[in-house]
Amino acid sequence: MNPDYRVQHGDILLTNCEPSVGAEIKKIRPCVVIQSERLNRMSSLLTVIPITSQVEKPFFADIVIPRDEHNHLNGDALVRTSQIFTYDRSRFLKLIGRCSPPILRQIKEQLMVNFQLTT
């Protein structure tokens, strides 16, 4: 990935998720950056949620992300909010696109549920 690119909250990055262990998400796949802009500027690590094209097998915590002109996914997909990873920037291969604000809102709401956080 271009070292000069400034990663933003909501970016969808092609990510090398290997090696993985057990039920962790595998392969090279798109991931949504959920880390704050401040941490994106300061850290050599990025926190992301993987995206899967396996839409026929949704989990209760998955968020449907329809393909659109902004995210540039190959088709409709699922954001796996139950699997959050923090990776070194060397795992990120390229920028694919961006999540729409409504999808980012749904992701944040689901994370609140996943972690039993209140506003």
PyMOL CGO cylinders between C-alpha atoms (Angstrom):
from pymol import cmd
from pymol.cgo import CYLINDER

trace = [
    CYLINDER, 0.00, 0.00, 0.00, 1.20, 3.51, -0.71, 0.3, 1, 1, 1, 1, 1, 1,
    CYLINDER, 1.20, 3.51, -0.71, 3.07, 4.59, 2.47, 0.3, 1, 1, 1, 1, 1, 1,
    CYLINDER, 3.07, 4.59, 2.47, 1.96, 8.20, 1.90, 0.3, 1, 1, 1, 1, 1, 1,
    CYLINDER, 1.96, 8.20, 1.90, -1.74, 7.32, 1.94, 0.3, 1, 1, 1, 1, 1, 1,
    CYLINDER, -1.74, 7.32, 1.94, -3.46, 8.58, 5.09, 0.3, 1, 1, 1, 1, 1, 1,
    CYLINDER, -3.46, 8.58, 5.09, -5.82, 5.81, 6.23, 0.3, 1, 1, 1, 1, 1, 1,
    CYLINDER, -5.82, 5.81, 6.23, -9.28, 6.99, 7.28, 0.3, 1, 1, 1, 1, 1, 1,
    CYLINDER, -9.28, 6.99, 7.28, -12.01, 5.60, 9.50, 0.3, 1, 1, 1, 1, 1, 1,
    CYLINDER, -12.01, 5.60, 9.50, -14.37, 3.70, 7.19, 0.3, 1, 1, 1, 1, 1, 1,
    CYLINDER, -14.37, 3.70, 7.19, -11.80, 2.83, 4.52, 0.3, 1, 1, 1, 1, 1, 1,
    CYLINDER, -11.80, 2.83, 4.52, -12.03, -0.65, 3.06, 0.3, 1, 1, 1, 1, 1, 1,
    CYLINDER, -12.03, -0.65, 3.06, -8.54, -2.09, 2.65, 0.3, 1, 1, 1, 1, 1, 1,
    CYLINDER, -8.54, -2.09, 2.65, -7.44, -5.33, 1.00, 0.3, 1, 1, 1, 1, 1, 1,
    CYLINDER, -7.44, -5.33, 1.00, -5.84, -7.16, 3.93, 0.3, 1, 1, 1, 1, 1, 1,
    CYLINDER, -5.84, -7.16, 3.93, -3.65, -10.24, 4.33, 0.3, 1, 1, 1, 1, 1, 1,
    CYLINDER, -3.65, -10.24, 4.33, -5.33, -12.05, 7.26, 0.3, 1, 1, 1, 1, 1, 1,
    CYLINDER, -5.33, -12.05, 7.26, -2.83, -14.96, 7.25, 0.3, 1, 1, 1, 1, 1, 1,
    CYLINDER, -2.83, -14.96, 7.25, -1.62, -16.59, 9.30, 0.3, 1, 1, 1, 1, 1, 1,
    CYLINDER, -1.62, -16.59, 9.30, -4.85, -17.29, 11.12, 0.3, 1, 1, 1, 1, 1, 1,
    CYLINDER, -4.85, -17.29, 11.12, -5.69, -19.78, 13.83, 0.3, 1, 1, 1, 1, 1, 1,
    CYLINDER, -5.69, -19.78, 13.83, -8.83, -21.89, 14.34, 0.3, 1, 1, 1, 1, 1, 1,
    CYLINDER, -8.83, -21.89, 14.34, -12.06, -20.06, 13.51, 0.3, 1, 1, 1, 1, 1, 1,
    CYLINDER, -12.06, -20.06, 13.51, -10.35, -16.72, 12.76, 0.3, 1, 1, 1, 1, 1, 1,
    CYLINDER, -10.35, -16.72, 12.76, -11.08, -15.21, 9.36, 0.3, 1, 1, 1, 1, 1, 1,
    CYLINDER, -11.08, -15.21, 9.36, -8.61, -16.36, 6.71, 0.3, 1, 1, 1, 1, 1, 1,
    CYLINDER, -8.61, -16.36, 6.71, -7.18, -15.36, 3.32, 0.3, 1, 1, 1, 1, 1, 1,
    CYLINDER, -7.18, -15.36, 3.32, -6.59, -12.01, 1.68, 0.3, 1, 1, 1, 1, 1, 1,
    CYLINDER, -6.59, -12.01, 1.68, -9.84, -10.09, 1.98, 0.3, 1, 1, 1, 1, 1, 1,
    CYLINDER, -9.84, -10.09, 1.98, -11.35, -6.63, 2.38, 0.3, 1, 1, 1, 1, 1, 1,
    CYLINDER, -11.35, -6.63, 2.38, -11.53, -5.19, 5.89, 0.3, 1, 1, 1, 1, 1, 1,
    CYLINDER, -11.53, -5.19, 5.89, -13.19, -2.02, 7.23, 0.3, 1, 1, 1, 1, 1, 1,
    CYLINDER, -13.19, -2.02, 7.23, -11.02, 0.36, 9.28, 0.3, 1, 1, 1, 1, 1, 1,
    CYLINDER, -11.02, 0.36, 9.28, -12.83, 1.08, 12.55, 0.3, 1, 1, 1, 1, 1, 1,
    CYLINDER, -12.83, 1.08, 12.55, -9.99, 2.82, 14.34, 0.3, 1, 1, 1, 1, 1, 1,
    CYLINDER, -9.99, 2.82, 14.34, -10.30, 6.56, 15.02, 0.3, 1, 1, 1, 1, 1, 1,
    CYLINDER, -10.30, 6.56, 15.02, -8.64, 9.19, 12.85, 0.3, 1, 1, 1, 1, 1, 1,
    CYLINDER, -8.64, 9.19, 12.85, -6.37, 10.13, 15.76, 0.3, 1, 1, 1, 1, 1, 1,
    CYLINDER, -6.37, 10.13, 15.76, -5.07, 6.57, 16.18, 0.3, 1, 1, 1, 1, 1, 1,
    CYLINDER, -5.07, 6.57, 16.18, -4.75, 6.21, 12.40, 0.3, 1, 1, 1, 1, 1, 1,
    CYLINDER, -4.75, 6.21, 12.40, -2.33, 9.15, 12.41, 0.3, 1, 1, 1, 1, 1, 1,
    CYLINDER, -2.33, 9.15, 12.41, -0.33, 8.01, 15.45, 0.3, 1, 1, 1, 1, 1, 1,
    CYLINDER, -0.33, 8.01, 15.45, -0.08, 4.22, 15.28, 0.3, 1, 1, 1, 1, 1, 1,
    CYLINDER, -0.08, 4.22, 15.28, 1.72, 1.73, 13.07, 0.3, 1, 1, 1, 1, 1, 1,
    CYLINDER, 1.72, 1.73, 13.07, -1.23, -0.60, 13.76, 0.3, 1, 1, 1, 1, 1, 1,
    CYLINDER, -1.23, -0.60, 13.76, -4.76, -0.51, 12.35, 0.3, 1, 1, 1, 1, 1, 1,
    CYLINDER, -4.76, -0.51, 12.35, -7.91, -2.00, 13.88, 0.3, 1, 1, 1, 1, 1, 1,
    CYLINDER, -7.91, -2.00, 13.88, -10.23, -3.50, 11.29, 0.3, 1, 1, 1, 1, 1, 1,
    CYLINDER, -10.23, -3.50, 11.29, -13.25, -5.76, 10.84, 0.3, 1, 1, 1, 1, 1, 1,
    CYLINDER, -13.25, -5.76, 10.84, -13.13, -8.34, 8.04, 0.3, 1, 1, 1, 1, 1, 1,
    CYLINDER, -13.13, -8.34, 8.04, -15.65, -8.55, 5.23, 0.3, 1, 1, 1, 1, 1, 1,
    CYLINDER, -15.65, -8.55, 5.23, -16.83, -11.86, 3.79, 0.3, 1, 1, 1, 1, 1, 1,
    CYLINDER, -16.83, -11.86, 3.79, -18.70, -12.65, 0.59, 0.3, 1, 1, 1, 1, 1, 1,
    CYLINDER, -18.70, -12.65, 0.59, -20.41, -15.61, 2.32, 0.3, 1, 1, 1, 1, 1, 1,
    CYLINDER, -20.41, -15.61, 2.32, -23.76, -13.79, 2.57, 0.3, 1, 1, 1, 1, 1, 1,
    CYLINDER, -23.76, -13.79, 2.57, -25.73, -17.03, 2.74, 0.3, 1, 1, 1, 1, 1, 1,
    CYLINDER, -25.73, -17.03, 2.74, -24.25, -17.80, 6.18, 0.3, 1, 1, 1, 1, 1, 1,
    CYLINDER, -24.25, -17.80, 6.18, -24.97, -14.67, 8.28, 0.3, 1, 1, 1, 1, 1, 1,
    CYLINDER, -24.97, -14.67, 8.28, -24.22, -14.58, 11.99, 0.3, 1, 1, 1, 1, 1, 1,
    CYLINDER, -24.22, -14.58, 11.99, -26.47, -12.44, 14.23, 0.3, 1, 1, 1, 1, 1, 1,
    CYLINDER, -26.47, -12.44, 14.23, -23.70, -9.82, 14.60, 0.3, 1, 1, 1, 1, 1, 1,
    CYLINDER, -23.70, -9.82, 14.60, -22.99, -9.50, 10.86, 0.3, 1, 1, 1, 1, 1, 1,
    CYLINDER, -22.99, -9.50, 10.86, -23.85, -6.31, 8.98, 0.3, 1, 1, 1, 1, 1, 1,
    CYLINDER, -23.85, -6.31, 8.98, -24.94, -6.57, 5.35, 0.3, 1, 1, 1, 1, 1, 1,
    CYLINDER, -24.94, -6.57, 5.35, -22.90, -4.28, 3.10, 0.3, 1, 1, 1, 1, 1, 1,
    CYLINDER, -22.90, -4.28, 3.10, -24.45, -3.99, -0.35, 0.3, 1, 1, 1, 1, 1, 1,
    CYLINDER, -24.45, -3.99, -0.35, -22.02, -3.45, -3.22, 0.3, 1, 1, 1, 1, 1, 1,
    CYLINDER, -22.02, -3.45, -3.22, -22.01, 0.17, -4.38, 0.3, 1, 1, 1, 1, 1, 1,
    CYLINDER, -22.01, 0.17, -4.38, -19.91, 2.68, -6.30, 0.3, 1, 1, 1, 1, 1, 1,
    CYLINDER, -19.91, 2.68, -6.30, -18.07, 3.77, -3.13, 0.3, 1, 1, 1, 1, 1, 1,
    CYLINDER, -18.07, 3.77, -3.13, -17.05, 0.46, -1.56, 0.3, 1, 1, 1, 1, 1, 1,
    CYLINDER, -17.05, 0.46, -1.56, -16.03, -1.22, -4.85, 0.3, 1, 1, 1, 1, 1, 1,
    CYLINDER, -16.03, -1.22, -4.85, -16.73, -4.70, -3.48, 0.3, 1, 1, 1, 1, 1, 1,
    CYLINDER, -16.73, -4.70, -3.48, -17.28, -7.53, -5.98, 0.3, 1, 1, 1, 1, 1, 1,
    CYLINDER, -17.28, -7.53, -5.98, -20.80, -8.12, -4.65, 0.3, 1, 1, 1, 1, 1, 1,
    CYLINDER, -20.80, -8.12, -4.65, -22.97, -7.86, -1.57, 0.3, 1, 1, 1, 1, 1, 1,
    CYLINDER, -22.97, -7.86, -1.57, -21.07, -8.94, 1.54, 0.3, 1, 1, 1, 1, 1, 1,
    CYLINDER, -21.07, -8.94, 1.54, -21.12, -9.19, 5.33, 0.3, 1, 1, 1, 1, 1, 1,
    CYLINDER, -21.12, -9.19, 5.33, -19.07, -7.21, 7.84, 0.3, 1, 1, 1, 1, 1, 1,
    CYLINDER, -19.07, -7.21, 7.84, -18.12, -9.72, 10.58, 0.3, 1, 1, 1, 1, 1, 1,
    CYLINDER, -18.12, -9.72, 10.58, -18.34, -7.48, 13.67, 0.3, 1, 1, 1, 1, 1, 1,
    CYLINDER, -18.34, -7.48, 13.67, -17.66, -10.46, 15.93, 0.3, 1, 1, 1, 1, 1, 1,
    CYLINDER, -17.66, -10.46, 15.93, -14.11, -10.62, 14.55, 0.3, 1, 1, 1, 1, 1, 1,
    CYLINDER, -14.11, -10.62, 14.55, -12.06, -7.50, 15.20, 0.3, 1, 1, 1, 1, 1, 1,
    CYLINDER, -12.06, -7.50, 15.20, -8.33, -7.49, 14.49, 0.3, 1, 1, 1, 1, 1, 1,
    CYLINDER, -8.33, -7.49, 14.49, -5.46, -5.10, 15.03, 0.3, 1, 1, 1, 1, 1, 1,
    CYLINDER, -5.46, -5.10, 15.03, -2.76, -5.61, 12.42, 0.3, 1, 1, 1, 1, 1, 1,
    CYLINDER, -2.76, -5.61, 12.42, 0.55, -4.04, 11.50, 0.3, 1, 1, 1, 1, 1, 1,
    CYLINDER, 0.55, -4.04, 11.50, 0.23, -1.78, 8.46, 0.3, 1, 1, 1, 1, 1, 1,
    CYLINDER, 0.23, -1.78, 8.46, 2.38, -4.17, 6.43, 0.3, 1, 1, 1, 1, 1, 1,
    CYLINDER, 2.38, -4.17, 6.43, -0.68, -6.49, 6.15, 0.3, 1, 1, 1, 1, 1, 1,
    CYLINDER, -0.68, -6.49, 6.15, -2.64, -3.90, 4.17, 0.3, 1, 1, 1, 1, 1, 1,
    CYLINDER, -2.64, -3.90, 4.17, -2.18, -4.24, 0.43, 0.3, 1, 1, 1, 1, 1, 1,
    CYLINDER, -2.18, -4.24, 0.43, -4.33, -1.51, -1.11, 0.3, 1, 1, 1, 1, 1, 1,
    CYLINDER, -4.33, -1.51, -1.11, -7.32, 0.76, -0.67, 0.3, 1, 1, 1, 1, 1, 1,
    CYLINDER, -7.32, 0.76, -0.67, -10.46, -0.75, -2.21, 0.3, 1, 1, 1, 1, 1, 1,
    CYLINDER, -10.46, -0.75, -2.21, -13.10, 1.85, -1.29, 0.3, 1, 1, 1, 1, 1, 1,
    CYLINDER, -13.10, 1.85, -1.29, -15.08, 3.34, 1.59, 0.3, 1, 1, 1, 1, 1, 1,
    CYLINDER, -15.08, 3.34, 1.59, -18.07, 2.32, 3.71, 0.3, 1, 1, 1, 1, 1, 1,
    CYLINDER, -18.07, 2.32, 3.71, -21.13, 4.51, 3.42, 0.3, 1, 1, 1, 1, 1, 1,
    CYLINDER, -21.13, 4.51, 3.42, -22.11, 6.51, 6.52, 0.3, 1, 1, 1, 1, 1, 1,
    CYLINDER, -22.11, 6.51, 6.52, -25.28, 4.39, 7.09, 0.3, 1, 1, 1, 1, 1, 1,
    CYLINDER, -25.28, 4.39, 7.09, -23.22, 1.16, 7.08, 0.3, 1, 1, 1, 1, 1, 1,
    CYLINDER, -23.22, 1.16, 7.08, -20.64, 2.70, 9.45, 0.3, 1, 1, 1, 1, 1, 1,
    CYLINDER, -20.64, 2.70, 9.45, -23.50, 3.69, 11.77, 0.3, 1, 1, 1, 1, 1, 1,
    CYLINDER, -23.50, 3.69, 11.77, -24.82, 0.10, 11.75, 0.3, 1, 1, 1, 1, 1, 1,
    CYLINDER, -24.82, 0.10, 11.75, -21.32, -1.23, 12.49, 0.3, 1, 1, 1, 1, 1, 1,
    CYLINDER, -21.32, -1.23, 12.49, -20.94, 1.14, 15.45, 0.3, 1, 1, 1, 1, 1, 1,
    CYLINDER, -20.94, 1.14, 15.45, -24.36, 0.19, 16.80, 0.3, 1, 1, 1, 1, 1, 1,
    CYLINDER, -24.36, 0.19, 16.80, -23.54, -3.51, 16.55, 0.3, 1, 1, 1, 1, 1, 1,
    CYLINDER, -23.54, -3.51, 16.55, -20.19, -2.97, 18.29, 0.3, 1, 1, 1, 1, 1, 1,
    CYLINDER, -20.19, -2.97, 18.29, -22.06, -1.29, 21.15, 0.3, 1, 1, 1, 1, 1, 1,
    CYLINDER, -22.06, -1.29, 21.15, -24.20, -4.44, 21.45, 0.3, 1, 1, 1, 1, 1, 1,
    CYLINDER, -24.20, -4.44, 21.45, -21.20, -6.80, 21.10, 0.3, 1, 1, 1, 1, 1, 1,
    CYLINDER, -21.20, -6.80, 21.10, -19.32, -5.10, 23.93, 0.3, 1, 1, 1, 1, 1, 1,
    CYLINDER, -19.32, -5.10, 23.93, -22.38, -4.20, 26.05, 0.3, 1, 1, 1, 1, 1, 1,
    CYLINDER, -22.38, -4.20, 26.05, -21.53, -0.49, 25.87, 0.3, 1, 1, 1, 1, 1, 1,
    CYLINDER, -21.53, -0.49, 25.87, -24.06, 2.23, 26.58, 0.3, 1, 1, 1, 1, 1, 1,
    CYLINDER, -24.06, 2.23, 26.58, -24.09, 5.78, 25.31, 0.3, 1, 1, 1, 1, 1, 1,
]
cmd.load_cgo(trace, "trace")
